[in-house]
Amino acid sequence: MTAIKETNFTFEGQEGFYRGKVRDVYYFADKLVMIATDRISAFDVVLPEAIPFKGQVLNQIAAYNLKATEDIVPNWASDSPDPNVTIGKKCTPFKVEMVIRGYLAGHAWREYRSGKRTLCGVTLPEGLKENDPFPQPIITPTTKADEGHDEDISKAAILEQGLVSAIDYEQLEAYTKALFQRGTALAKEKGLLLVDTKYEFGKYEGEIVLIDEVHTPDSSRYFYAEGYKERQQKGETQKQLSKEFVRQWLISNGFQGKEGQKVPVMDQNVVRSISERYQELFEKITGRKLEKEETQDVLNRINRNIVDAL
């Protein structure tokens, strides 16, 4: 299985390049080309092994959900000429990520378990167990770090620091709630619960636009709806489709991204199991079987498809 660790293309008219944790982004005067590689990150650290088909899964789930939410908010995507590639509008991103949570899971649970009852300025109810639903979804934004860790931040701090104007922030909150409601409904149709997710927004010609990925396993957490209540009542671990299983594997092997910790070795069995989980999530979310692009020369295929589209 061939995995795409990185790309190093040069295109006619290219004006810039940025390598994120997972994506390689090529900038042009009026658009950008985003390539979803097979890199995988956890705890804001890029892990040493790439995961076959992960980039294709992310890109195609994002395309599916951008299409399914374009009536709620305009988005940046205009073309997907390759399973790993999206081409779209060159937007100016907001410096915050809009995280919304329907259940007490992941980072929110770890904070709650440590005794905190306020998260990003939102007061959390007493007496909750891990993976319990909140009375209503809560928005817990983070800063959008160019490097290093994203940090929790409250609405008040965002406005005080001038990261987003008051009028734009109200719109971001409204879009976030509407997108989460749609994502929850789409997940329910497939027997899933959308636990939490994050949305990124930017501006294009003065208009707020949804950017980056939407409702993918890298940006979202899903539980299987069947058996959820029974597992909660018994205090059992929820069956989930998300990247959380990667984080849990790292934690069990002594790594949480903290200084001095070493990333555990990911052998081929671990890599294969992660790849299979990503493929499972694609099929579960979209209702379609993943058509694996097992091209001999993957990089040449991607380059050719981008050149043809440009």
PyMOL commands that set and color helices and strands:
alter all, ss='L'
color gray80, all
select helices_A, chain A and resi 54-69+106-113+155-160+166-189+228-234+244-252+268-286+298-309
alter helices_A, ss='H'
color red, helices_A
select strands_A, chain A and resi 16-19+23-27+31-36+41-42+45-46+77-82+85-89+92-93+96-103+118-119+122-123+133-139+142-143+192-204+207-211+220-224+240-242
alter strands_A, ss='S'
color yellow, strands_A
deselect
rebuild
show_as cartoon
